Amino acid sequence: MKKYIYAIAALPMLALWSCKADEGTEPGHDSTPAVTVYTYTPADADLNPDNDVTVRFATNSATSEVYYMYQLTSEVEKEINTNGEAAYIEKVISNGEKISVNGASSVDIDLIDLHGTNTISAVAVGKNGKSIGKASFTGLDWEQKKLGTFYVQQAFIGVKETECALEICTTNNSLYRLRDVFGTGYSMKMQLLDVQGEDEDGVYTLFRVPASNTPWQVKLSSGAICDVFVEDIGYWQGNASFVTGVSGYENGFYEDGSAFFRLAWMADGVGCVSYTSPSFFIPYED
């Protein structure tokens, strides 16, 4: 890898109609309370998407209250299998947090520092009964494999060498990240694929790089200053074939932990500003 350092991406739905509209399907005519639970990556840059999640509770017109809680999924399944779902509904009402709603509503909250696979349960309560909705979220934990240096060269930031840690996800052995790759607090994930290539340095496994923030900005010819993030060229182009074969735009991970990257450097809200210069991670010798 040193040579690189030196050289410095349906079927149509059938509508079944009856002569009488079904209660509970038309807005404002719901007969029983219901809540649907959605999860999103937090928009707040101060939150950690590996362990923090934004949850949306969407209720129908028959709902007056919502109670929610989260537990490890294994615990939820055990309790429901042992005591039944009705008993678990009562537990959520007794032990959960309450949200007051007025019929059809949408309420967002942030859950912080979740680890492992969790089930987020919400119970909708109304005058005609109760019902439960669920969603899952897996909080990631990481194990350090190697320390090393990340090398990058771009016209708008110059040459950078950053000490960072190669880590593997404890619940997904094909998911890695470089912690602090662009500086403290800035990490970049590497999702390994079941595809390999080979060059004079040996066999490497291809991987994807989802969007990752950097601390840098770029000044455009218009004078605008934009935040910079990176992603693999396949994500930039909206075409995975750029990075899922040996095309010259792929990213490669060697058995010794070293890796090469062909990243698209993206100006937020504008698009790609550079993609030609490769970057590298070189682990320290054991």
C-alpha positions in Angstrom: 0.0 0.0 0.0 3.0 2.4 0.4 3.1 3.0 -3.3 -0.3 4.6 -3.1 0.8 6.9 -0.3 3.7 8.0 -2.2 1.6 8.7 -5.2 -0.8 10.8 -3.4 -18.9 5.0 -4.6 -45.9 -3.5 -8.8 -48.5 -4.7 -9.1 -51.4 -2.2 -8.9 -53.2 -2.2 -5.6 -56.7 -3.6 -5.7 -59.4 -1.5 -4.1 -62.2 -3.5 -2.7 -65.3 -1.3 -2.2 -68.5 -2.0 -0.5 -71.7 0.0 -0.6 -70.9 1.2 2.9 -67.6 2.8 3.8 -65.7 0.7 6.4 -65.3 2.4 9.8 -61.7 2.9 10.7 -60.5 3.4 7.1 -61.8 6.9 6.4 -60.0 9.8 8.1 -62.1 11.0 11.0 -64.2 7.9 11.2 -61.9 5.5 13.0 -63.7 3.1 15.4 -60.7 1.9 17.4 -57.5 3.7 18.5 -54.3 2.9 16.6 -50.7 4.0 16.6 -48.0 3.4 14.0 -44.4 3.6 15.0 -41.7 4.9 12.6 -37.9 5.3 13.2 -35.6 7.8 11.5 -32.0 8.8 11.6 -31.8 11.9 13.8 -31.6 15.2 12.0 -29.8 16.8 15.0 -26.1 16.7 14.2 -25.3 16.5 18.0 -27.0 13.0 18.1 -25.2 9.8 17.3 -27.1 7.7 14.6 -25.4 4.5 15.8 -27.2 4.7 19.1 -29.7 7.5 19.0 -33.0 7.4 17.0 -35.9 9.7 16.2 -39.2 7.9 16.7 -42.5 9.1 15.2 -45.9 8.0 16.7 -48.7 8.5 14.2 -52.2 8.1 15.6 -55.6 7.9 14.2 -58.7 9.9 15.0 -59.9 7.5 17.7 -56.8 7.9 19.9 -56.6 10.2 22.9 -53.4 8.9 24.6 -50.3 7.0 23.7 -47.9 5.2 26.1 -44.5 4.1 24.9 -41.4 2.3 26.1 -38.5 0.3 24.7 -36.8 -2.9 25.8 -34.4 -5.4 24.3 -36.4 -7.3 21.6 -35.4 -10.6 23.3 -37.1 -9.5 26.5 -40.2 -8.3 24.8 -40.6 -11.6 22.9 -40.1 -13.6 26.1 -42.7 -11.6 28.0 -45.3 -11.8 25.3 -44.7 -15.5 24.8 -45.1 -16.0 28.6 -47.9 -13.7 29.5 -49.6 -12.7 26.2 -49.8 -9.5 24.3 -52.7 -8.1 26.4 -50.5 -8.3 29.5 -47.7 -6.6 27.7 -50.0 -3.8 26.6 -50.9 -3.2 30.2 -47.2 -3.1 31.1 -46.5 -0.4 28.5 -49.4 1.7 29.9 -48.2 1.2 33.5 -44.4 1.6 33.0 -44.2 3.7 29.8 -44.1 7.4 29.0 -47.4 9.1 28.2 -48.1 11.3 25.2 -51.4 13.2 25.1 -52.8 13.4 21.6 -56.0 14.7 20.1 -57.1 12.2 17.5 -55.0 12.0 14.3 -51.6 13.3 15.3 -47.9 12.8 14.6 -45.4 13.2 17.5 -41.6 12.9 17.3 -39.3 12.1 20.1 -35.6 11.2 20.3 -34.4 8.1 22.2 -30.8 8.3 23.3 -28.0 5.7 23.8 -29.7 2.5 22.8 -27.6 -0.6 22.5 -28.5 -3.9 20.9 -31.7 -4.7 19.2 -34.6 -2.9 20.9 -38.4 -3.0 20.3 -40.1 0.3 20.7 -43.7 -0.4 21.7 -46.5 2.1 21.8 -50.1 1.6 23.0 -52.9 3.8 21.6 -55.7 4.3 24.1 -59.2 5.6 23.3 -62.8 5.2 24.4 -63.2 2.1 22.3 -60.2 0.2 23.5 -56.4 -0.1 23.1 -54.0 -1.3 20.5 -50.3 -1.7 20.2 -47.8 -0.7 17.5 -44.1 -1.6 17.4 -40.8 -0.8 15.6 -37.3 -2.0 16.1 -33.9 -0.2 16.3 -30.5 -1.8 16.7 -27.9 0.3 18.6 -24.4 -0.5 17.4 -21.4 -1.4 19.5 -17.9 -1.6 18.2 -14.7 -3.5 18.9 -11.3 -2.1 18.0 -9.2 -4.2 15.6 -6.3 -1.9 14.6 -4.9 1.6 14.9 -3.5 3.2 11.9 -3.4 6.3 9.7 -5.9 7.6 7.1 -4.3 9.4 4.2 -6.3 11.9 2.1 -5.4 14.6 -0.5 -7.9 17.1 -1.8 -7.3 20.5 -3.3 -9.6 22.3 -0.9 -8.0 20.7 2.3 -4.5 19.8 1.1 -2.8 16.6 2.3 -4.2 15.2 5.6 -2.9 12.3 7.7 -5.2 11.3 10.6 -4.7 8.7 13.3 -7.8 6.6 13.6 -9.1 3.2 14.7 -10.4 0.4 12.5 -13.4 -1.2 14.4 -15.8 -4.0 13.7 -19.5 -4.0 14.7 -20.2 -6.5 17.4 -23.5 -7.5 15.9 -22.5 -7.5 12.2 -19.2 -9.0 11.2 -19.4 -7.4 7.7 -19.7 -3.9 9.1 -16.6 -1.9 9.9 -15.9 1.7 10.6 -12.9 4.0 10.9 -13.4 6.0 14.1 -12.2 9.6 14.1 -11.1 9.2 10.5 -11.5 12.9 9.7 -10.8 14.0 13.2 -12.4 13.5 16.6 -16.1 12.6 16.4 -16.0 11.9 12.6 -16.3 8.2 11.6 -16.8 6.5 8.3 -18.6 3.1 7.9 -17.5 0.3 5.6 -20.1 -2.3 4.7 -18.3 -5.3 3.2 -19.7 -7.1 0.2 -19.5 -10.7 -0.9 -17.2 -9.7 -3.8 -13.5 -9.8 -4.1 -10.8 -8.5 -6.3 -7.0 -8.9 -6.5 -4.0 -6.8 -7.3 -0.3 -6.9 -6.6 -0.9 -6.2 -2.9 -3.2 -9.3 -2.6 -6.9 -10.2 -2.4 -9.2 -7.5 -1.2 -12.9 -7.4 -0.4 -15.1 -4.7 -1.9 -17.2 -2.5 0.4 -19.7 0.3 0.3 -19.3 3.7 2.0 -22.6 5.4 3.0 -22.6 9.2 3.5 -20.3 10.3 6.2 -19.8 13.9 7.5 -16.4 15.6 7.6 -15.3 18.7 9.5 -14.3 20.5 6.3 -16.0 23.0 4.0 -15.4 24.0 0.4 -15.7 27.4 -1.2 -17.4 27.3 -4.6 -16.7 29.5 -7.6 -20.0 31.3 -6.7 -18.5 32.3 -3.4 -20.8 29.9 -1.4 -19.3 28.0 1.4 -20.6 24.4 1.8 -20.2 21.6 4.3 -18.4 18.6 2.9 -19.4 14.9 3.3 -18.2 11.8 1.5 -19.8 8.7 0.1 -18.9 6.0 -2.4 -19.2 6.8 -6.1 -22.1 4.3 -6.4 -24.2 6.3 -4.0 -23.3 9.6 -5.7 -24.2 8.1 -9.1 -27.2 6.2 -7.8 -25.8 3.1 -9.4 -24.3 0.4 -7.3 -22.5 -1.2 -10.3 -19.8 1.5 -10.0 -18.6 0.0 -6.7 -19.8 -3.7 -6.7 -17.3 -4.8 -9.4 -13.7 -4.2 -10.3 -14.3 -1.1 -12.3 -11.6 1.3 -11.0 -14.2 3.1 -8.7 -14.4 0.3 -6.1 -13.2 0.4 -2.5 -11.1 -2.5 -1.3 -10.3 -4.0 2.2 -7.3 -6.3 2.6 -6.9 -9.1 5.1 -4.2 -7.1 7.0 -6.8 -4.3 7.7 -5.4 -1.9 5.1 -7.9 -0.4 2.7 -8.2 1.9 -0.3 -11.1 4.3 -1.0 -12.5 6.0 -4.1 -14.7 8.6 -2.5 -17.0 11.2 -3.9 -16.5 14.4 -2.0 -19.8 16.1 -1.8 -20.7 19.7 -1.1 -23.9 19.7 0.9 -26.8 20.8 -1.3 -24.7 21.2 -4.4 -23.2 17.9 -5.5 -19.8 16.3 -6.1 -16.7 18.5 -6.1 -14.1 15.8 -6.4 -13.8 12.1 -6.9 -10.4 11.4 -8.6 -8.0 11.3 -5.7 -7.9 8.0 -3.8 -7.6 7.7 0.0 -6.0 5.0 2.1 -6.0 3.5 5.6 -2.7 1.9 6.6 -2.7 0.0 10.0 0.3 0.1 12.3 2.4 -3.0 12.3 1.5 -5.4 15.1 
